[in-house]
Amino acid sequence: MHIRQEHSPGNPLDNPLLLVLSGGFLAAALDIAFACVYWALSSDVPPLRILQSVAAGALGEASFEGGPFSASLGLLLHFLIVFVMAFVYYAAALRLAPLRENAWLFGGAYGLLLYAVMNYVVVPLSRAGTGPKDSLWITLGVLVHVLLIGIPIALFANRAARRRLAASG
């Protein structure tokens, strides 16, 4: 049995902006959840401290004295960064057909690129200092960027790009 879904003008599945934001939201939520669970289990670090470590990119060591305010700032910054990542992929997918044709492959590759840029460019240039050098954290971080960030971003961005191109075509 095939169920046909109707697409009305108000359907969020037709709105490229909402699709890209949804992909970014999913990727950001999965990433921060992974970080919180990993550090809670491996080192008994509470989620508040994880979010403050994100805010440390802007605030430096002062973020760890900022309580819930700096943790909230860290969460906001985390989501904003991932939304930018999602919109960059979307912009590229609008112009490059291979990105739309193989979200799994290019999304995974994008996740690897994001890992490299975040860990070897953004974090070193921020006020956060160096990140953990734990080999398990690094290995899992690469996998998270591929599977939980790059691929979800690509899947949603590709759908958004297809919708946008179909509407303008």
Summary of the structure (lengths in Angstrom):
residues: 169
radius of gyration: 17.6
end to end distance: 31.1
largest distance: 58.7
contacts: 524
relative contact order: 0.17
helix: 83%
strand: 0%
